[in-house]
Amino acid sequence: MANNKLLKILVAGDPVLRQVAKPVERIDKKLLRLLKDMAETMYAADGVGLAAPQVGVSKRVVVIDVGEGLLELINPVIVKKEGSALGSEGCLSVPDYEGEVERASYVECEFTDRSGKRMFLQAHELLAVCVQHELDHLDGILFIDKAATLTPKQKTTPADVVK
């Protein structure tokens, strides 16, 4: 873990965030390194998901951990959506805002894992929201494009922590 490097997270306004990411053609050492570095960056930033475009790489790759362990999704595709839920979302690429976004409450997603095996994921609640949010990044969509409301995040200062 010590030789992983933290990647720079791009913020809204960077053109890479608005591009449709390219499919991964082959899984090689460079891609495996990207997956590791993305996971390390996500954890360091206190995020629950990170898409490759957010670190300046236009590839269809996502890492997610909503507290159930790390998921690495290569070329993910949502094949089924059910239900609807309105929930609060934030984004490492839009650090100063949060918003209410309507998403499916259940999704099924097909993807390739790091060993090249085709996998299937059934996701409910927070994981379903996270999968949809991260896959939007792969299509150049930010949560602020879908938010019903947008509010500035509360800044915490050392004085607030003491209160």
Sequence and secondary structure as in RCSB ss.txt:
>XXXX:A:sequence
MANNKLLKILVAGDPVLRQVAKPVERIDKKLLRLLKDMAETMYAADGVGLAAPQVGVSKRVVVIDVGEGLLELIN
PVIVKKEGSALGSEGCLSVPDYEGEVERASYVECEFTDRSGKRMFLQAHELLAVCVQHELDHLDGILFIDKAATL
TPKQKTTPADVVK
>XXXX:A:secstr
 TT        TT GGGGS  B      HHHHHHHHHHHHHHHHTT SEEEGGGGT  BSEEEE SSS  EEEEE
EEEEEEE  EEEEEEETTEEEEEEEEEE SEEEEEEE TTS EEEEEEEHHHHHHHHHHHHHHTT  GGGT SEE
EE     HHHHH 
